[in-house]
Amino acid sequence: MIEISASATTATVAIAGDLDLAERAQFPEVTARVSGLRRQLLVIDMCRVTFMDSTGAAFLMALADASAKRGGATVLRGIHDRERFVLEICGALDMFRMDDEHLCDSAAPRGSSRRIDA
C-alpha cells in the first residue's frame, strides 16, 4: 500500500508491505501524483516496508529523480538495512538523504513474516 500526503512544503509517501515487481503497476501513477504536488521536499516513509527488490528501488529512484529535476530533495525515513543495501547495490544511495534519527512507530513494527529471498 502506498499513501501520499502533503503539507505546504513537503510531500510524504508512506509505503507499507512489499515494494517489488508485483506492485509495479501502481508506480507510474504514484510518481505522477507526487510530481504533480511540486513540493521542495519529498519524504519517503519506509517504516512499514517488508521487502524491496530492484523494481522497488527503481521506483524510489524515479521519485528522487523527479524531485531533483524540480530542485527538490528526497529523504528516506525509517529505511532498514536490507532496503538500504538494495539501493547501495543499485548505486543509488547518493540520490537520497537518510533520516537515521527517525524512530518508527513501535505500534506498527515490521512484520515478522518478512520475506528473505532476493
Protein Blocks (a to p, Z undefined) as FASTA:
>chain_A
ZZddddfkbccdddehjddfklmmmmmmmmmmmmmnopabdcddfklpcbdcfklmmmmm
mmmmmmmmnopacddehiafklmmmmmmnopmmmpccdfkbccdfklccdfkbcfbZZ
